[in-house]
Amino acid sequence: MYHISRLSEAVYVGLCHKIGTPTEVRFRREVMETEEVVGKRRSIMMGLQQMTSGSRREGFNLSSSDHDIMYWYSNHKVICDLSHITFYRVPQNTLILMDCDDLPPGFTRLNLMSPSNRGVIRSSCIMINNENYISSTLFRYNILQSLQDSSITPHGPSVTTSDVLGADVDRVICLQSHHWPTHALPWKLRCRHRGWPSEIIVSDISSGGFHVVPIGSTPENGEEWRISFSQAEQKLVYSMNHSQFLCYGLFKVFLKEVINFQENEPILCSYFIKTIVFWVIQTNNSLIWTPDSLLNCFWECLKLLIFCVHIGNCPNFFIPQNNMFRLKVTGCVQTSLFHQLYELYCKGIPCLLLSPTLRPYLNKAILNRTLRISTDEGSIISIIELDVSFFRELYTTMDWPFCFEDFAVCLKQIERVLKDRLTPYQATILQWITSKVLRRTSFFMQSIIYPNNKCNKVYYKTNKVSGLLKLSCSFGCVSDSLYLAMYFYRTYRYEHSLNCLQRAQDRISLPYIVYNQHVNVDMYRFYVQGACLSRKFRRAKVDTITLEGKYTFIDELVLEQKVSNKNRFGVLFIPPLVMLHMLFILNHHRLRDTVRSQQSLQILQTLLLQDNNVYVPNFLRDISWQILGICQQICGDYVGSQASFQISLQQEPLHKIQEATLLRMNTSQYEAMQF
């Protein structure tokens, strides 16, 4: 027999590796929060406000973690009763009154009390008892019509789109209320009685209000809207200690890998799981939420889920009268699900061995009785691993859905954040943002002032642009100087570009560089471990070069940018060493230095042939081989360019540039015939 606390600690450590340690979860949230605060200005300028929700916003980094964004009209106010009218001015604000009479708990009708300046709202109105009500069905339809994008897929109250890396993002247009709904008032009393969450959290949640999303209790009830507590739930998750958070994560993993493993259309969703965890934390005061009791806490959650399935009732945490199983877990579906869960319950804790994620950690603890298990964060992850994890999160999370070109607005938002006391992670996040703002502003200035004119005299007047890029390099990471080299190359200052490239090469070749999660741990520890995080970022971090389709960074890649834009990808992600050697080749070629251009060409080809997913990640090899082919074609190696373009076509088509590759092949073949 093995003591349950030992197995709990093993699972805790395993989940810290899979989901994240307390520090990792904290800086993930800080990255998302900073993005939201800095990016909020653009939404406000468009008359919208936004909030990121979903598992990623909560701090998870699982492959199944969803990314949801809620938008609402900033001047449309949902009120719970007529007394709230005194808080707002008309016509500056459009007032919408909730009407919950004769509706299932958790749903409402929306009575449009004053004229709306939004065509989507006006065209979604229906008459009920001679009054204007906003139909959720018509609202969803009108939103889809206004987007006019065939790639968007309706998904409940939201629409599913893809981000630049192809991951699904659910976006929902909803409406907000700054008040607390009448049906949820007992929740505040219950929290005070039970002691969770704390009085401060309860006050923060209730003052933040709620949202209503366009979906009814049944498909037939097109005039109904669902009351959403996404913002409140996010704050509840943030208030959990790490053992509670990992128990929630453990339950999510168990749901996906065991309960829903063979289900094409799963009955249970992660929202039910989150609700169950909330109820257990609040109602079971005997539980001790520590690493050595993790499995006991999980078992209590599983028992409550089984009970809810047995009685066919999963009460909403804020409005318990709202049975979330009302339509989904009934009849033979309910019976089958109950038998499945009860069978797992009868297996006991060994049922966790059915999870591929949890099995290795449990087996290690079971098979090796002498194994020492420490749940201290320093024993689970080193400082270097934390740095690498943070750098990865910083790059992968920041999709920046706001307008970098509005330099003053971006700096104003950054200034707002700087007024608060910043953690080292937040300071580095803002440093990275500032670098990107300066860089994108410089290329925006170039595209506006001199869009087509390539006269030397005109380009020499753009010192302000190069000044912003130099300032960006002082804030940014190691690879940011490549953007300055691109700018010098495009403005015919080839010697300046080569000097910039040589400095970049010297820095990128240092032994402690961090790129694509690869780092020489010993060298990193020796050279930079004692430095502050901000300095580590400037000295050791190398980022993938990002070329957005709306700017011209380098003329030789305009075709690829246009084709990628046409295919709705719109961004070229280029490994920094590939960009470095491309610019070496092009600068030497323009200076008619054939020997050096051929040497750089050979170095680039060797890199692509010999690299093993370190400096040229596999998913970026389509654009990398394309660049080699372009350089070979420019230098007159038409046979080599044909081979490189052919290899590019065989790679994972991340950038969707196959059309550009075929055009390049035809051009190269024609030039070879002319030659």
N, C-alpha and C positions, 0 to 999 in steps of 0.2 A: 504494500500500500504506500501511496505517496501523499504527503500532506498537501492539502488544497492550497495552502499559502505559498508553497514552493512552486506549484504549477501556475498560480496567479502571478507570481513574480516573473516567471519565464514568459508568460503571455504578455505581461506589461512591457517587458524589454522588447519582445518581438514587435508589439504594436508601436513602440517608440521608434523602432527602425522603419516600420512600414508607414506609419501615419505622421510621426514627428515627436520630438521631445518638447517639453514646455517652451523652451526658447525658440525652437523652429516654428511652433504653432503661433507664438507671439509675433515673430517678425513677419510671418505670412499675413497675419491680420493687419499689421502696421503697413505693409506694402499695399494691401487692398484699400485700407482706409485713406492713405495718402493719395493714392490714385483717384479715389472718389472725391476727396476734398478739392484737389487741384483741378480735376476735370469737371467739377460741378458748374463752373462758370459758363461753359459753352451751352450746357443744357438750359441754364437760366436765360441766356441770351436768346435761345430758341423758344422761350415760353414754357420750357419743360424742366422738371426736376427728376433726378434719378437716384436709384439706390441699387447696389449690387447685393444679391442674396444667393442662397444655395450653399452647397457643401464647401465649395472653395472659399467663399466668404467667411464661413465658420472656422476655417483653418485646416481643412482636410486637403490632402494632396493625393488621394486615391485615383486610380485610372477612371473610376466610375463617377468621380466627383462632378456634380453639375455646376454650371455657371449661369445664373439667372440675373437679369437686369430689369428692374421695374421703373417705368416712366410715368409721370403724371403731370397734368397741366397745373402750373403753379398758381394760376388765378382762379381755379375752380375749387370751391370749398364744400365739402360734404359736412352737413350739420346733423346732429342726432335729434334735436327738437327745435321748435321755433324760437326758444329763448336765446339760442346761439346766434341769431341774426344780428344782435347788437354788437358782436365782435368784428363785423365786417362792413365794408363800404360797397355800395352798389352805385354805378356799374363797374367799378374797378375790379370787383370780384363777382364771379358767377356762383350763386348759392344753389345747392342741391340738398334737398331734404330726404332723409332716410324714412322709409315706410315699411315697417316689419310686420304689420298686421296680417294675420292668417298665413304666415309663411313659415317654412321649417326654420328652426333655430340656426343662426349663423348665416342667414340669407336676408336680403333686403331688396326693396324696389327703390328707385331713385327718382324723386320728383324734382323736375327742373323748375326752380322758383324764380329765376331771373334769366334774361337773355344771355346766350353764350356767343362768344366771338369765334368759336371753333366750328367749322363746317361739319366735321365728323360728328360732333355732339348734336348739332341741329338736325342733321339728316338721320340720326338714330332715334329720334323721338317718336313715341306713339301716344295715342290718347287713351286714358283710362279715367272714367268718370269725369270727363271734360277737363282733365288736367294733363299736362305734358309729363311723360315719364320716359326715361332713357332706356331703350331696349338693349340688353347685353348682346343679343344675337346680331342685331343690326350694327351695333358698335364694332363688334369683331369683324363683320363683313366689310364695313366701311374702312376700317384700318387696313385690311388686306388690299382693298381696292386702291387706297391712297399710296401704298408701298409699291405696287406694280412691279413685283419681282417674282418671277416664276420659281426661283430657287428657295423661296421662303415657304416653310411648311407649317400649317396651323397645328397647334398642339394644346388642346384644352383652351384656357383663356389667353395663351401666349402664342407667339410665332417663333419657330426655330430657324435660326440663321447660323452661319459658320464664321468663325474668326479667321484671321490671316493664316493660321496653321491648320485650318480645316476642322477644328473642334466645334461641337454644337454649342450654341448659346441660345437660351430661351429668353425672349424679350416680351414683356407684357405692358401694354398701355392701360393704366388703371386710374383711379381717382383717390384722393387722400382726404382724410379728416384729421384735424388736430385735437379732436375730442375723444373721449373714451365711450364706447358703445354701452347703452343701458343694459343689454343682456349680459355684458361681461363685468358689470360692477361687483357681483358676488366674488369674482376672482380675487379682487384686492383684499376683501375680508378673509378669504380662505388663506391667502399668502401670509397675512398677519398672524392668523391662528396657527398655521403650520410652521412658520419661521423660515420658509424658503419660497422665493428668493428674499433677499434682505429688503428692508423698508426703502433704502436708497434706490435699489433696482426697480422695485414696484413703482415708486414715484417717477422714475425716469421713463419707464415703459408707458405708464398711463398718460404722462404729459406729452409723449411722442405721438399719440393717436394710433390710427390704423389705416388700412387701405381697403378699397372694394375693387374686386377684379371681375371682368365680364364673363361670368359663367353662372348658370342657374343650378338649382338642386337636381333638376333633370333636364335632358335636352329639349323637352317640350316647353319648359318654363323660360321662354326667351326674354321675359321682362325682369328676371331676377339677377341680382349680383351677389357674389359671395364675399363675406367679410374676411379679410386676410390679416393675419397677425405676424407677417414675415419679419417685420422690424422688431417686434417684441420677442419673437422666438430667437432671433439673432442675439439679442441682449441676454437672453436666458442662457444660451450656449456659452457666451463669453463669461458669464458669471460662474460657470462650472469650474471645479478644480480639475487638475489634469487626469486624475483617476476617473472622475465622472465623464470627462471628455473621451477618454480612451474606452470606457465601457460603452458609450454611445457609438464610437468607431468600431468596437468589437461586434456590437449588435448589427451594424451596417454590413460588415464583412460577412458575418454569419448569414444574414438575410440573402446576400447576393450569391455566396458560394455554396450554401447548403439548402436553405429553404426554397429559394427561387432558381436553383441550379438548372433544373430540367424544364422550367416553365417558359413557354414561348411568350405568354402574356401573363406576367406575374400578378397575383392578386394583391399581395402586400407590397407597399412602397416604403421608402425611407422616411416619409413624413409620419406614417403610423409608428415607426420605430422611435422617432424623436419624441413623439407624444407619449409613448409608453415610458421612456426614460424620464421625461419630465414628471410624470405621475409617481414613479418609483422614488425619485429623489425627494419629492414633496411629502409623500404619504408614509414612507417607511423610515421612521426616525431611528430604528435599531441598526440600520446599515452603517458601516464605517467605510468611507470611501478612501481607501488607501491601496497602494499597489498589491499588498499581500492579501487583500480581500476582493480583488477585481472579479474573480470568477464567481464568488458568492453574490456580488452585486449583479453580475450578468445573469445569474440563474434566477434571481428575483424578477428581473425584467422579462426573461423568457416565460416564467410562470404567469406573470400578469398578461402577457400577450396571449398565452394559451387560454386563460380565463376569458379574455375579451372575445376571442374567436368562439369559444364555447357558448357564450351567451349572445353572441352576435352584436356586441355593442362596444365600440371604442370611443369613449367620450372625448370631445375636443378639450384641450387643456384650459382654454379660456372660456368657452361656452359649453359646459358638460352636457347640456341638453342636445347638442349637435352630435348625433351618433354618426361617426365617419364611416362605419361599416354598413350604414342603412341600406345602400343599394349594391354595394360591392361584395360583401361577405354574407350571403344568404343561401338558403336551400342546399342543394347538393355540393355547391362550391364550399360552403361553410363546413359541411360534414367532412369533406375530403381534406380540407386544410386542417381541421381539428385533429383528424387521425394522423396526419403527417407530423404535426407538431407534438402530439402526445407520444408518438413513436420515438421521436428525438429525445423527449423528456425522459422516457424510460431507459434510454441508453446512459443517461447521466452525463457527467462532464466529458467522457470519451466521445460524445457526439461532436465535440469541437475538432476531433481528429479528421472529420470529414472535410474540413476546410483546408485547402492547399496552402493558404497563407499561414494558418496557425499551427499546422501539423509539425513543421520542422522544429519549432520552438518547444512544443510540448514533448516531442520525441527526445529532444536533447536533454530535457530535464528528467524524463522518465528513465532513459537508458544510462545516464551518467549521474549517479547519486552523489558523487564527490564534486560535481560542477558547482562552482561558486557563482551565485546570481546576485548581482548588485543592481538596485533600481536607482541609484544616484545618477543624475544626468551626466556628470563628468565621466562615469564609467561606461555609459552607453554611447556617447559621441564625443569626439575630441573637438578642441577649439578650431582646428583646421577644417574638420568636416563641417562644423557649423558655418565657417566662412564660405566654404564651397557651396553649401546648401543655400545660404543667403544670396550669393551671387547668382545662382541658378534661378532662384525664386524672383529675384529682381528683374532678370531678363525675360523670363517666360510669362510672368504675370502682367507686366506693364504693356497692355495693348494700346493705351493712350487714345481713347475715343474722343479727345477734345482737340481744340484748334491751337496748335503750336505757333501758328503764324501770328496770332495776336499777342505779340511780345509783351506789351504792357499788361494785358489781362493775366497772362500766365505768371508774370513776376508778382502781380498783385496777389494772386492766390498763394504763391509760394511765401510771400511776406506774411500773409495771414497765418500760415502754418508755423512760421518761424517765431511767432509771438508766444507759442506754447513751449513748454519745457520738452526738449526732444531727447529721445533715447539715441544711442549710437547708431542703431539701425535706421531710425527716422532721419537722422542727419545725413546718412549716406544715401538714403533714398532721394532726399531733396537735392543733394549734390548731383546725383545721376539725372534727375529731372532737369535741373538747371543746365546741365551740359547739353541735353537733347533740345531744350528750348532755344538755346543760343545757336546750336547747329542748324536746326530747321528754320529758324528765323533768317539766318544768313543765306540759305539756299532759296528761301522764299523771296528775299530781297533781290537776289540775283535773277530769279525767274520773272519778277515783276518789272524791274528797271531795265534789264537787258535780255529780253526773251529770245531774240533772234540775232541781234547785232553781235558779230564776233570780231569787230575791229579792235586792234590792239589798244588804241588810244582809249576806247570806251572801257575795256577791261581793266586798264591800269588805273582807272578812276574808282575802282571798286575796293579801295583799301578798307572801307568799313566792313565789307563782307569778310575779308581775310582777318580783320581784327576780331570779329565775333567768333570766327572759327578758332583762332588762337586762344581766345578766352575760353571757348568750349573745351579745348584740349587741356587747359589748366584745371578744369573741374572734372573732366571725364576720365575714362580708363585708358589703358595703354594703346588700344587700337584706334582711339578717336583721332589721332593725328593723320590717319589715312584719309579722312574726309578733307583735311587741309591739303594733302598731297593731290587729291582728286581735283580740288578747286584750282590749284596752281597749274596742274596739267591742262585743264580745260581753258585756262586763260593764257596759255602759251608760255608760261614761265617754267620751262622744263627743268632748269638748273635748281630753282627753288623747290620744285616737286621732288627732284632726286635727293636733295639735302634732307627734306622732310622724310622721305622714304628710308634713307639710311638711318636716321635717328629712330624711326619706328621699328626697323629691322633689328637694330641693336637692343631695343627694349623687349621686343617680342621673343628674341632668342635667349633672354635671361632664364636661368634654370628654375626659377620659382614661379613662373607664370602659370595662371589658372585659366584654362580654356576647355569648354565642352566637358566640364566636370573632371578633367584630368589635371593632376598636379603632382609634382615631385615633393612628397611630404617632407623629406629631410631638408631639402633646399628651402622650402617655404618656411619651415620652422626656424632654420638658421638665419634667414635674411629678413623676414617680415613679421614673424609671430608677435614680437613685442610692440609693434606699431599699433596705432589706433585703427579702427575699422575703415575710416575714411581714407587714411593713408594707404592701407592695404589695397583698397579699391583702385586708387590711382596708380599704384606701383605694380600690382600683380594681376589685375583682372583684364582679360582680353575678351572682347565681345565680337559676335558675328556682325559683319557690316550689313546695314539695312538701307536699301535704296528704294524709296517709295515712288510709285508710278507717276505721281503728279509733278515731280521735279526731274530735271535733267542733271544728273551728277557727272556723267561721263558719256560723251557722244557715242562711243563704240557699243554701249549697252542700251541705247534708246529703243532699238527694235525689240529686244527682250522685254523691256518695260511695257511697251505698247501691247505686245501679245499677251503678257501676263495680266495686264489691266483688262483686256478684252475678255479673258477667261475668268474674270472675277477673283483673281488672286491679288494682284496689284502691288506686291512687294517682292524685291529680289533679296534673298538672304545669301550672303557670300562669305565663305570662310576668310578670315583676315589675311592668312598667308597667300591665298589665291589672289586676293585683291592686291596685296603688296607686290607680288611678282608680275601681275598683269601691268601694274603701273610702271614698274621697272622696265618691262619690255617696251611699252608704248613710249615712254620718255626717251629711252635710248634710240628707238626707231625714229622718232621725230628729229632727234639730234644727229641722225645718220651714223650712229655708232653701231655698226652691224655686229661687231664682235661681242659687245656687251649685251645687245638685245638677244643674240643667239644663246649666250650663256644663261641669261635669265629665263629664256624659253625652255632650255634643257632642264633647269632647276624646277620649273613649274611642272613639266611633264614627269620628272622623277618623283616629285611630291605626290602627284595623283596616282602614279603606278605603285608606289611603295607604302603610302600612308595606310594605316589600319584603323580607320575611324577615330583618329586622335585629332589631327589638325584639319582634316577634311571629313566631317561627319557623313555617314552614308546617305542621309536624306538630303544633303546639299551637293551631291555629286553630279546631278543633272546640270546645274548652272556652272559647276566647276569645270567639267569637261567642255561645256559650251564656250567658256572663256578661253580655255586652251585652244580650241578650234579657231576662235576669233583671232587670237594672237598669231597663230600659225598662218592663217589666211593673210593677215596684214603683212607678215614678214615674208610672204611668198612661198610658204611650204603648203601647197595645195593638197598634196597627197596626205600629209599629216593632218591637215584640217578636216578632210573628209572622214578620216578614221576617228578623230576626236568627236566630231558631230555624231557619227554613228554610235559611238559609245554613250554619248549623252542621251540619245534616244532610248537606250537600253536601261537607263537608271530609273529610280523611283521618280515619277513626274510631279514632284512637289510644286514647282513653279508654273507648270502648264505652259511650257514654252516650245512644245514640239513643232508648232507651226513656224516659229522663228528658226528653229534648227533646220527644218526642210528648206526654208528660203535661203539660209546661209549655205547649205550644201549646193543648191542650184547656182548661187552666185559664185561660190568657190570653183565649181566645175566650169562655169563660163569663163572666169578669169584665167583658169589653167589653160583653157583652149586658146584664149587670146594671147597668152604668154608664149 
